[in-house]
Amino acid sequence: MEFDLKLVYIEWCDAIAGGLEWTDADAAKEWGAASDWVVREAGWLVEENEEYIVIASAWKPEDELCNEQFKHLMKIPTTWIKKRVDLTEYV
């Protein structure tokens, strides 16, 4: 089966929050070093430009009953992406 869209796997660094209580400098540095901020995700590549990509976890191609549709959209700045693999050949 041939698809109009690419299916991609990406690893990207997300912003994280913590330290909800007052913390001394050493504990704050320890939290920053220990916190994992890498997100691993796969999705249909909806749009891509120099600034960001948009992926969807679900895609329904256009047919005689409805237009092309996407679900669970994610917009990720390209500078946050650390790894990318094209998975289209596996579907």
MONORHU-V426421 format. One record per run of one state. SS is the DSSP state (A for helix, B for strand, O for the rest). FROM is the first residue (numbers start at 1). LEN is the number of residues. If there is no record, write none. Layout:
# MONORHU-V426421
{{SS,FROM,LEN} {SS,FROM,LEN}}
This chain:
# MONORHU-V426421
{{O,1,6} {B,7,7} {O,14,11} {A,25,10} {O,35,3} {B,38,11} {O,49,3} {B,52,9} {O,61,8} {B,69,9} {A,78,3} {B,81,6} {O,87,1} {A,88,3} {O,91,1}}
